[in-house]
Amino acid sequence: MEQVRIRIGGDGAWLELERTDEEHWRITADWCSSLTADFTAFIGVEEAVDFTERMRSRVGDPLGGRFSAAVTPGRNNPLTLKAERVDDGYAFFVRLTPNGHDEACCVQLEIGPVPAGELWETFDTAHAALVA
């Protein structure tokens, strides 16, 4: 199994998804070392492939604007990204729900603009590793 890692953001605020085994991912987020999240989520291979395809499509669209993408369908979704076009990149509003539970404490953070080309490359690399 090839290691798959998706990281969005910079030093101040970032989100990382890292596959730990075939259908489990470590989701880690940090905002200025003040607000953090770190948990394991069940994300099937098909869901991960679909998510990376949708993200590549959206951030690769030169006319793309605002969009939202959930990593998994349904109520038990551990991660939702809302993106807003800013110049040549996207700023993100991230909602993390550990274990997908409505009653769990959710983490919400903003990630400053990331260049669209950098995002596309990140999701393209992850997609290639998932379908290999």
Secondary structure, 3 states (H helix, E strand, C coil): CCCCEEEEECCCEEEEEEEEECCEEEEEEEECCCEEEEEEEECCHHHHHHHHHHHHHHHCCCCCCCEEEECCCCCCCCEEEEEEEECCEEEEEEEECHHHCCCCCCEEEEEEEEEHHHHHHHHHHHHHHHHC
